[in-house]
Amino acid sequence: MSSSHPVFGTFSRPQIVGSISSLEQLPPAELLSEECDIVEFRLDALLQETSSELNRCMEDIAQHLPVLITARAISEGGAQELSTDQRSALLRKFATHASLFDIEIASMTTMRAIQDELKSQGLLSVLSAHNFQQTPAPSVIRELIGKAELNKADIAKFAVFHNSLADLHSTAHLMQDCFPLPVSVMGMGDLAPVSRVLYAQLGSVLNYGYIGTQATAPGQWPARLLKEALLHSTSLVDEQPS
């Protein structure tokens, strides 16, 4: 199912999200489109930066690409132990130049107010779940998608750890379901690189890589390489005889 937004239109193709956890790793804003379609600021990992510098970077980037902000819970891969109030305050503080924000599905009971606030400002809501040990059964992921829809998500995002080819096959099969909202799915671990290209081809709307030299999840591609891989795979499909 497609979704639209005035900043970047309809998800007519997979979007590459370049995630950053250090401003030192950022190339010039005008060159970022060579690496990704959306830039994610991992606020939980950027606490060492000054507010003015972060805002300046976001403002510069927002003139070229949409900005996604995240203040990840440590239980789902966050870099710092932050309370829900602290995380809500970070999202509020840096929402000015953002087009999307990400909150965990599990945090919605305590962070609904900030979600409603940011959605009222026109930001897209990405509600996410991360499992760094295993790939949940398809029924569990479907249940989480239902919770994301119930909690007014614009996009449901899932990052799961693949321990076997069976996990890859199970998730690829799940991606062929008809979901009530756009879904972003990615694998982590040794099978992560192939999973991220495959799931993008199967309809994952947001596909994450990293900008610079520091991955923000196990098995993550550099954003530039992921974008090139997807462009190449798409061109190969387009070249197939009808």
C-alpha positions as CSV (number, residue, x, y, z in Angstrom):
1,M,0.0,0.0,0.0
2,S,1.4,3.4,-0.9
3,S,1.6,6.4,1.3
4,S,2.2,10.0,0.5
5,H,3.7,13.1,2.2
6,P,4.1,16.6,0.8
7,V,7.9,16.5,1.3
8,F,8.7,13.4,-0.6
9,G,5.5,12.3,-2.3
10,T,4.3,8.7,-2.8
11,F,6.4,5.7,-1.9
12,S,6.7,4.7,-5.6
13,R,10.0,3.0,-4.9
14,P,12.0,1.8,-1.9
15,Q,13.4,4.7,0.1
16,I,17.0,4.5,1.4
17,V,17.4,5.9,4.9
18,G,20.9,6.9,5.8
19,S,21.4,6.7,9.6
20,I,24.0,8.8,11.4
21,S,25.3,8.7,15.0
22,S,28.1,11.2,14.6
23,L,28.1,14.6,12.8
24,E,31.7,14.2,12.0
25,Q,30.7,11.4,9.5
26,L,28.3,13.7,7.6
27,P,29.2,14.7,4.0
28,P,28.1,18.1,2.7
29,A,24.3,18.3,2.7
30,E,24.1,18.8,-1.0
31,L,25.9,15.5,-1.6
32,L,23.7,13.3,0.6
33,S,21.3,12.5,-2.1
34,E,24.0,10.4,-3.7
35,E,23.9,8.2,-0.6
36,C,20.2,8.1,0.5
37,D,16.7,9.5,0.2
38,I,16.1,10.3,3.9
39,V,18.5,11.1,6.7
40,E,17.9,9.6,10.1
41,F,19.4,11.4,13.1
42,R,19.9,8.9,16.0
43,L,19.4,11.5,18.8
44,D,20.2,8.9,21.5
45,A,23.7,8.6,20.0
46,L,24.2,12.4,19.3
47,L,23.9,13.7,22.9
48,Q,27.5,14.8,22.7
49,E,26.6,17.3,20.0
50,T,25.4,20.8,20.9
51,S,21.8,21.6,20.2
52,S,22.7,24.5,17.9
53,E,25.0,22.3,15.8
54,L,22.4,19.6,15.5
55,N,19.7,22.0,14.5
56,R,22.0,23.7,12.0
57,C,22.8,20.3,10.3
58,M,19.1,19.3,10.2
59,E,18.2,22.7,8.7
60,D,20.9,22.3,6.0
61,I,19.9,18.7,5.2
62,A,16.1,19.5,5.2
63,Q,16.7,21.8,2.2
64,H,17.8,18.7,0.2
65,L,16.3,15.6,1.8
66,P,13.6,14.7,4.4
67,V,14.9,14.2,8.0
68,L,13.8,11.4,10.3
69,I,14.4,11.7,14.0
70,T,14.7,8.9,16.5
71,A,15.5,8.7,20.2
72,R,15.8,5.0,20.6
73,A,15.0,3.1,23.8
74,I,18.1,1.2,25.1
75,S,16.0,-2.0,25.2
76,E,15.7,-1.8,21.4
77,G,19.2,-0.7,20.5
78,G,19.5,2.8,21.9
79,A,23.0,4.2,22.7
80,Q,22.0,5.8,26.0
81,E,19.8,4.9,29.0
82,L,17.1,7.6,28.6
83,S,13.7,7.9,30.2
84,T,10.6,8.2,28.1
85,D,10.3,11.8,29.2
86,Q,13.9,12.5,28.1
87,R,13.3,10.8,24.7
88,S,10.0,12.7,24.2
89,A,11.9,16.0,25.0
90,L,14.5,15.2,22.4
91,L,12.0,14.5,19.7
92,R,10.1,17.7,20.5
93,K,13.3,19.7,20.6
94,F,14.5,18.6,17.2
95,A,11.2,18.3,15.3
96,T,11.4,21.7,13.6
97,H,13.2,20.4,10.5
98,A,12.0,16.8,10.6
99,S,9.5,15.1,8.3
100,L,9.3,11.8,10.1
101,F,9.9,10.5,13.6
102,D,10.3,6.9,15.0
103,I,9.0,5.6,18.3
104,E,8.9,1.9,19.4
105,I,5.5,0.2,19.4
106,A,6.4,-0.9,22.9
107,S,6.8,2.7,24.0
108,M,3.4,3.9,22.8
109,T,1.7,3.6,26.2
110,T,4.1,6.2,27.6
111,M,4.9,8.3,24.5
112,R,1.5,8.7,22.9
113,A,1.4,12.4,23.7
114,I,4.5,13.2,21.8
115,Q,3.3,11.1,18.9
116,D,0.1,13.0,18.7
117,E,1.9,16.3,19.1
118,L,4.3,15.6,16.2
119,K,1.6,14.2,13.9
120,S,-0.4,17.3,14.5
121,Q,2.7,19.2,13.1
122,G,2.5,17.1,9.9
123,L,5.3,14.6,10.6
124,L,4.9,11.0,9.5
125,S,4.9,8.5,12.4
126,V,7.1,5.4,12.1
127,L,6.2,2.9,14.8
128,S,8.9,0.3,15.2
129,A,10.0,-3.0,16.8
130,H,13.5,-4.4,17.0
131,N,14.6,-8.0,18.0
132,F,18.3,-8.5,18.2
133,Q,18.1,-12.2,19.0
134,Q,15.7,-13.8,16.6
135,T,13.1,-13.5,13.9
136,P,9.6,-13.6,15.5
137,A,7.0,-15.9,13.9
138,P,5.0,-14.3,11.1
139,S,1.9,-14.3,13.4
140,V,3.8,-12.1,15.9
141,I,4.9,-9.6,13.3
142,R,1.3,-9.4,11.9
143,E,0.1,-8.7,15.5
144,L,2.7,-5.9,15.8
145,I,1.6,-4.5,12.5
146,G,-2.0,-4.5,13.9
147,K,-0.8,-2.6,17.0
148,A,1.1,-0.1,14.8
149,E,-2.1,0.6,12.8
150,L,-4.2,0.8,16.0
151,N,-1.7,3.4,17.3
152,K,-2.0,5.6,14.2
153,A,1.3,4.7,12.5
154,D,1.9,5.9,9.0
155,I,4.6,3.3,8.6
156,A,5.3,0.1,10.6
157,K,9.0,-0.8,10.9
158,F,10.6,-4.1,11.9
159,A,14.2,-5.0,12.4
160,V,14.7,-8.7,13.2
161,F,17.8,-11.0,13.6
162,H,18.1,-13.8,11.1
163,N,19.8,-16.9,12.5
164,S,19.0,-19.1,9.4
165,L,17.9,-19.2,5.8
166,A,14.5,-20.3,7.2
167,D,14.2,-16.9,8.9
168,L,14.9,-15.2,5.6
169,H,12.4,-17.3,3.8
170,S,9.7,-16.8,6.5
171,T,10.1,-13.1,6.4
172,A,10.2,-12.9,2.6
173,H,6.9,-14.9,2.5
174,L,5.4,-12.5,5.0
175,M,6.3,-9.5,2.9
176,Q,4.0,-10.8,0.2
177,D,0.9,-10.3,2.5
178,C,-1.4,-7.3,2.0
179,F,-0.8,-5.0,4.9
180,P,-3.1,-2.2,6.1
181,L,-0.3,0.3,6.0
182,P,3.2,0.7,4.5
183,V,5.8,-1.6,6.1
184,S,9.5,-1.4,6.5
185,V,11.3,-4.7,7.2
186,M,15.0,-5.5,7.5
187,G,17.2,-8.3,8.7
188,M,20.2,-8.1,11.0
189,G,23.2,-10.5,11.4
190,D,25.1,-12.4,8.7
191,L,22.1,-12.5,6.4
192,A,21.3,-8.8,6.8
193,P,22.9,-7.6,3.5
194,V,20.9,-9.9,1.2
195,S,17.8,-9.5,3.3
196,R,17.8,-5.7,2.9
197,V,18.0,-5.8,-0.8
198,L,15.4,-8.6,-1.0
199,Y,12.8,-7.0,1.3
200,A,13.2,-3.7,-0.6
201,Q,12.3,-5.5,-3.8
202,L,9.3,-7.0,-2.0
203,G,7.9,-3.7,-0.9
204,S,9.8,-2.5,2.2
205,V,9.3,1.3,2.0
206,L,12.2,2.4,4.3
207,N,15.5,0.6,4.0
208,Y,18.3,1.5,6.3
209,G,22.0,1.9,5.8
210,Y,24.6,4.0,7.6
211,I,26.4,7.2,6.6
212,G,30.1,7.4,7.4
213,T,31.9,4.4,8.9
214,Q,29.8,3.4,11.9
215,A,26.9,1.0,11.4
216,T,23.9,1.6,13.7
217,A,22.7,-2.1,13.5
218,P,24.4,-5.5,13.0
219,G,24.9,-6.3,9.3
220,Q,23.8,-2.9,8.0
221,W,25.0,-1.8,4.6
222,P,26.7,1.6,4.0
223,A,23.8,3.7,2.7
224,R,25.5,4.5,-0.6
225,L,26.2,0.8,-1.4
226,L,22.6,-0.1,-0.5
227,K,21.3,2.5,-2.8
228,E,23.6,1.4,-5.7
229,A,22.6,-2.2,-5.1
230,L,18.9,-1.4,-5.3
231,L,19.3,0.7,-8.4
232,H,21.3,-2.0,-10.0
233,S,18.8,-4.8,-9.1
234,T,15.9,-2.6,-10.4
235,S,17.6,-1.9,-13.7
236,L,18.2,-5.7,-14.1
237,V,14.5,-6.3,-13.6
238,D,13.6,-3.6,-16.1
239,E,15.9,-5.1,-18.7
240,Q,14.2,-8.5,-18.6
241,P,12.2,-9.3,-21.8
242,S,8.5,-9.1,-21.4
